[in-house]
Amino acid sequence: RRRGPGSGDGDGGDEDDGSPLSLLLPLRRAAARCESARDRAASLLDGVGCPSHLERHWLGYCAAAAGGGAVLLHSMYRPEALLPLLRTVRYPLVARDFFEQTVMAEPLLHSGTLAIKLFGSAFVDVAFGPRIGRRPGFGPSRPQLTWSSTHKGDGIVLLDAGLLAIGGESEGEVVRSAEPLPATGKHLVEVVYEQGLASAATTNLGACYFTGVVSADVDTFREMDGDENLAHLAQGFWGIEDSGDGGETTGVRRGKGGEEGAPPAALVDLGTSQERGLFVRGDRLGLLVDMDERTLTFHRNGDPIPSLVLGGLPEEVYVVATPYNTGSRVRIVQSD
């Protein structure tokens, strides 16, 4: 802990001098607030005569929240420790749920008084901080991606701050995200084909709308069109296209080309026709990438597409899509 000349044990003497350590002042202050909450909790618990085992729960979880900040400060001296540490910072949130659902259950059962409810609510807000807006069960992150203005076919036009890509006059052009997915953890990106083949009488896109991820060394987007797009990459593309049919220009790709078709369990009826496929115009196609396991799975309108797991992803991947027909549109869905 760094303190200015003549400072005491409080936060007032912290030096915000622009050094890397000083950038973590907010974390140090948060840890101090947790320590203060722990002390106030001990005093209040003594006053209400709370059972000792509940006291241990409260103080232990409050101390855990405070200790997280101290450990993070220490990790500044060992940068290689940051990754495993960041994977565990969710613990105070888990502790908060445990506190609310388990620790508070007993005093509320015995008393049910408004004072106990208010105390519990105020305590968790101070000890554990505000809730983080994540999916239930600490689900995948939602990276805020945009389409790249350089890694795309020449005819593709980008609109809406790079979120919307419109297919050009040369059919089969491809567009890649400007940003790679984070190198660790699970990440969900959703895209929607808002328009496909203009002459289609149904919501069917018309086939060849390959979507998935590519490795960083795939850099031939300006040359990808017609029948020489993602379907024909010898390596570096993992993904699916709308029809799911196996063939030279359709189906599933696992990083090494091929003509594989989608498994029957993954297919659904397409509109009012008797055809079956993987997705249609207007569907939210979710790409769920697990960079720890190096796998790609798919969601359709929020539900997992069964029997489709693509493995062997490289260390760095980018989202890629094919607005195949002239005027077709693909949008990256921004999370709330």
Secondary structure, 3 states (H helix, E strand, C coil): CCCCCCCCCCHHHCCCCCCCHHHHHHHHHHHHHHHHHHHHHHHHHHHHCCCHHHHHHHHHHHHHHHHHHHHHHHHCCCHHHHHHHHCCCCHHHHHHHHHHHHHCHHHHHHCCCHHHHHHHHHHHHHHHCCCCCCCCCCCCECCCCCEEEEEECCCCEEECCCCEEECCCCCCCCEEECCCCCCCCEEEEEEEEEECCCCCCCCCCCCCCCEEEEECCCCCHHHCCCCCCHHHCCCCEEEECCCCCCCCCCCEEECCCCCECCCHHHCEECCCCCCEECCCCCCEEEEEEECCCCEEEEEECCEEEEEEEEECCCCCEEEEECCCCCCCEEEEECCC
